[in-house]
């Protein structure tokens, strides 16, 4: 009888151990967070508390090059989807960028203000710029790309970049699909304005205080 009891106890302990390992493994599974990208090459992703984090997408930071400084709107400032919300600087180039969503700024990423290179090294994680309390988010998501549509759109953006510089081979994509390094330093002011207009949706706008309006295409 004692042997049977000991055997049953051992079985229970084994099953319990397997259950705990399985549960722990499930808890360690990373949570997938969907990322959305605006046509002006800024991104947003939702947080657990209903706010959104926004930043510069990988394509944009590679076009701009090394980020030397970032200028962000003040806290509680209202930003509008498709309107200029912040700027980044690379050398003498100041690039104004649009917000992917509308809402109020409730937090600025102090790490990026102290170390702007985070936008280059970790654009979708530590390099986020603002935490925004969104307005009309469910409607505005329709103006953004995500998933397979986002990948297809980014490929089209790369093809568009090649077409723009098709007559200047030195500025086209290098082997491996990487944009030529420090492109912003190698193009003329006219060419750079074309890039701002085509990819950041801000070229030719006179906006000294970073808050001019720019309509967002309806997709």
C-alpha positions as CSV (number, residue, x, y, z in Angstrom):
1,X,0.0,0.0,0.0
2,X,2.8,2.4,0.9
3,X,4.5,1.6,-2.4
4,X,1.3,2.5,-4.3
5,X,0.9,5.7,-2.4
6,X,4.5,6.7,-3.0
7,X,4.1,5.9,-6.7
8,X,0.9,8.1,-7.0
9,X,2.6,10.9,-5.1
10,X,5.6,10.8,-7.5
11,X,3.2,10.9,-10.5
12,X,1.4,13.9,-9.1
13,X,4.7,15.7,-8.6
14,X,5.9,14.9,-12.1
15,X,2.6,16.1,-13.6
16,X,2.7,19.3,-11.5
17,X,6.2,20.0,-12.5
18,X,5.4,19.6,-16.2
19,X,2.4,21.9,-15.7
20,X,4.5,24.6,-14.1
21,X,7.1,24.4,-16.9
22,X,4.4,24.7,-19.5
23,X,2.8,27.7,-17.8
24,X,6.1,29.4,-17.3
25,X,6.9,28.9,-21.0
26,X,3.6,30.4,-22.0
27,X,4.2,33.4,-19.7
28,X,7.5,34.0,-21.4
29,X,6.0,34.1,-24.9
30,X,6.5,37.6,-26.3
31,X,3.3,39.6,-26.9
32,X,2.9,40.6,-30.5
33,X,2.2,44.3,-30.9
34,X,0.9,45.4,-34.2
35,X,2.7,48.4,-35.7
36,X,1.1,50.9,-38.1
37,X,2.9,53.2,-40.5
38,X,1.7,56.6,-41.9
39,X,2.4,57.5,-45.5
40,X,4.7,60.2,-44.2
41,X,7.0,57.4,-42.8
42,X,6.1,57.7,-39.2
43,X,4.8,54.8,-37.1
44,X,2.5,54.2,-34.1
45,X,1.7,51.2,-31.9
46,X,-0.8,50.9,-29.2
47,X,0.1,50.3,-25.5
48,X,-1.8,48.2,-22.9
49,X,-3.3,51.4,-21.3
50,X,-4.8,52.7,-24.6
51,X,-2.2,55.3,-25.4
52,X,0.1,55.0,-28.5
53,X,3.8,55.4,-29.0
54,X,4.9,57.1,-32.2
55,X,8.2,57.5,-34.0
56,X,10.2,57.6,-37.2
57,X,10.1,54.5,-39.4
58,X,13.2,52.6,-40.5
59,X,13.0,53.8,-44.1
60,X,12.9,57.5,-43.0
61,X,15.8,57.3,-40.6
62,X,17.9,55.5,-43.3
63,X,17.1,58.3,-45.7
64,X,17.9,61.1,-43.2
65,X,21.1,59.5,-41.9
66,X,22.6,60.0,-38.5
67,X,20.1,61.9,-36.3
68,X,22.0,64.7,-34.5
69,X,19.1,66.2,-32.6
70,X,15.3,65.9,-32.1
71,X,12.8,68.7,-31.5
72,X,9.5,67.5,-29.9
73,X,6.3,69.3,-29.1
74,X,5.6,70.4,-25.6
75,X,3.6,68.2,-23.2
76,X,-0.2,68.3,-23.6
77,X,0.2,69.8,-27.1
78,X,-2.4,68.5,-29.5
79,X,-1.1,67.0,-32.6
80,X,-3.1,66.1,-35.7
81,X,-2.8,63.1,-38.0
82,X,-0.9,64.2,-41.1
83,X,0.2,67.5,-39.6
84,X,3.9,68.4,-38.8
85,X,4.5,67.4,-35.2
86,X,8.2,67.2,-34.7
87,X,11.5,67.6,-36.5
88,X,14.9,65.8,-36.6
89,X,18.2,67.3,-37.6
90,X,21.0,65.7,-39.6
91,X,23.8,68.2,-40.1
92,X,22.3,71.2,-41.8
93,X,19.2,69.3,-42.8
94,X,16.1,69.8,-40.6
95,X,13.4,67.3,-41.4
96,X,9.9,68.0,-40.3
97,X,7.7,65.0,-39.8
98,X,4.0,64.4,-39.5
99,X,2.1,62.7,-36.7
100,X,0.6,59.3,-37.6
101,X,-2.4,59.9,-35.2
102,X,-4.3,62.8,-33.6
103,X,-4.2,63.3,-29.9
104,X,-2.4,65.0,-27.0
105,X,1.2,64.5,-26.1
106,X,1.5,63.0,-22.6
107,X,5.1,61.9,-22.6
108,X,8.3,62.6,-24.5
109,X,11.1,60.1,-24.7
110,X,13.9,61.7,-22.6
111,X,16.3,58.9,-23.7
112,X,16.0,60.1,-27.3
113,X,16.4,63.7,-26.4
114,X,19.7,62.8,-24.6
115,X,20.8,60.3,-27.2
116,X,19.2,61.0,-30.7
117,X,21.1,58.1,-32.2
118,X,18.5,55.8,-30.7
119,X,16.2,56.8,-33.6
120,X,18.8,55.2,-35.9
121,X,19.7,52.1,-33.8
122,X,16.3,51.2,-32.5
123,X,13.6,53.2,-34.4
124,X,10.7,50.9,-33.3
125,X,11.8,50.3,-29.6
126,X,14.0,52.6,-27.5
127,X,13.9,55.2,-30.3
128,X,10.2,56.0,-30.0
129,X,9.6,59.8,-29.7
130,X,6.2,60.5,-28.1
131,X,3.4,58.9,-26.1
132,X,0.1,60.2,-27.3
133,X,-3.4,59.9,-25.9
134,X,-5.2,59.3,-29.2
135,X,-8.4,60.7,-30.5
136,X,-10.6,59.0,-33.1
137,X,-8.0,56.2,-33.4
138,X,-10.3,53.5,-34.8
139,X,-11.2,55.8,-37.7
140,X,-7.7,57.1,-38.3
141,X,-6.2,53.6,-38.4
142,X,-7.8,53.3,-41.9
143,X,-5.3,55.9,-43.1
144,X,-2.3,53.8,-42.0
145,X,-0.5,50.7,-43.3
146,X,0.1,47.5,-41.4
147,X,1.0,43.9,-42.0
148,X,1.4,42.7,-45.6
149,X,0.0,46.0,-47.0
150,X,2.8,47.8,-45.1
151,X,5.5,45.6,-46.5
152,X,4.2,46.1,-50.1
153,X,4.0,49.9,-49.6
154,X,7.6,50.0,-48.3
155,X,8.8,48.1,-51.3
156,X,7.0,50.6,-53.5
157,X,8.8,53.4,-51.6
158,X,12.2,51.9,-52.3
159,X,11.3,51.5,-56.0
160,X,10.2,55.2,-56.0
161,X,13.5,56.2,-54.5
162,X,15.4,54.4,-57.2
163,X,13.3,56.1,-59.9
164,X,14.1,59.5,-58.4
165,X,17.8,58.9,-58.6
166,X,17.8,56.7,-61.7
167,X,20.1,59.2,-63.5
168,X,22.5,59.4,-60.6
169,X,23.8,55.8,-60.1
170,X,26.1,56.8,-57.2
171,X,23.0,57.7,-55.1
172,X,21.0,54.6,-55.8
173,X,20.7,51.5,-53.7
174,X,23.9,49.7,-52.9
175,X,24.3,45.9,-53.2
176,X,22.1,44.1,-50.6
177,X,19.3,46.7,-50.9
178,X,20.8,49.2,-48.5
179,X,20.3,52.9,-49.1
180,X,23.6,54.7,-49.8
181,X,25.0,55.9,-46.5
182,X,24.4,59.6,-45.6
183,X,22.2,60.2,-48.6
184,X,21.2,63.6,-47.1
185,X,24.8,64.8,-47.4
186,X,25.1,63.9,-51.0
187,X,22.0,65.4,-52.6
188,X,21.3,69.0,-53.6
189,X,18.8,71.2,-51.8
190,X,16.3,70.7,-54.7
191,X,16.7,66.9,-54.6
192,X,16.3,66.9,-50.8
193,X,13.1,69.0,-51.1
194,X,11.8,66.3,-53.5
195,X,12.5,63.6,-50.9
196,X,10.7,65.6,-48.2
197,X,7.7,66.1,-50.5
198,X,7.5,62.6,-51.8
199,X,8.3,60.6,-48.6
200,X,7.7,62.9,-45.6
201,X,4.8,64.8,-47.1
202,X,6.3,68.1,-45.9
203,X,8.4,69.5,-48.7
204,X,7.7,73.2,-49.8
205,X,5.7,73.9,-46.6
206,X,6.5,77.1,-44.7
207,X,6.1,75.9,-41.1
208,X,8.4,77.6,-38.6
209,X,6.7,76.3,-35.5
210,X,6.1,72.7,-36.5
211,X,2.3,72.8,-36.6
212,X,1.1,73.4,-40.2
213,X,-1.7,71.2,-41.6
214,X,-1.2,68.5,-44.3
215,X,-4.1,66.4,-45.4
216,X,-3.6,62.6,-45.2
217,X,-4.5,60.5,-48.3
218,X,-7.7,58.4,-47.7
219,X,-6.8,54.8,-48.4
